[in-house]
Amino acid sequence: MKRYTTQRAAIEQVFRRHDRPLGVLEVLAAGRKKVPSLNQATVYRNLKDMVAAGQLKAINHPQRGTLYERSEKAHHHHFHCHSCNRVYELPGCALKQEKVVPDGFVLENHEIFLSGICDQCARQ
């Protein structure tokens, strides 16, 4: 059984505070506000453990690489802002799954990444 550390608590708090997918460096920067000694290896190790425990889900974004988000969320897609480089969650799924694949194919899962400029960046 793994020890519950202040570093782990800080990382969990980061995901409760930021309701969007986060990269390792984002988790590290936000976690250091709570635990200044937090290092990148500790973040990687805890993210791996949290994915294995089912707390987090890893997302393989085509431009940002691996991102992490809380796993209890319903199916949704993502929007990447090219200006601030953040990835946001888009609620729900507008994809009509029965019309996506040819007859005889069985769709089991999908992920859609949209990109552009977020509302905050567009206002600047």
Buried (B, 14 or more C-beta within 10 A) or exposed (E): EEEEEEBBBBBBBBBEEBEBBBBBEBBBBBBBEBBEEBEEEBBEBBBEBBBEEEBBBBBEBEEBEEBBBBEEEEEEBBBBBEEEEBBBEEEEEEEEEEEEEEEEEEEEEEEEBEEEBBEEBEEE
